[in-house]
Amino acid sequence: MTAGRPRTASAGSRAKRAVQSAAVHLAAMHLSGALLLLTFLVPLTWTLDAYDVTPAGDPTADAPAAVPLALVLVCVSFHVLVQIPSGLLGTRLGRHRTVRADYVLAVALAGALTFALLCVASGSAEAAVGAWPLWTELMARGALTLAAYVWLNRWLRRPRPAARG
């Protein structure tokens, strides 16, 4: 933009739309993140197993005390590495389609990202395939929270009726 050139109205409205779009995505991310955190009130199956593994009187019996910290780490990692990117990409790719298409795209991306995250965490694809129950559990939580993300995203973007004056 040159110094002598005035700013056009379309550039101002484009900037306003970009700010509104970012605000909508931030609101949807926070709602889905809070919902994801609430889903972790129901513990993952491996955390329940961790409490049953060590017998009473074992000197390593304090290891399950780290399980709540591990749950928070799993929740935050899943939110940042899977839920946010799949929500953003799903709604962006399904922009001119139906809400159902947005949701299906977001869940498909979340499934792929969850598998990639499990591959990185476990060290190999074979070990990630062995973590099938963990993948399905994370995807069930992710599918629920992505539904909230897509719904809020569409609800905030819906056309508002014109004010009568």
Summary of the structure (lengths in Angstrom):
residues: 165
radius of gyration: 21.2
end to end distance: 37.9
largest distance: 79.7
contacts: 434
relative contact order: 0.14
helix: 77%
strand: 0%
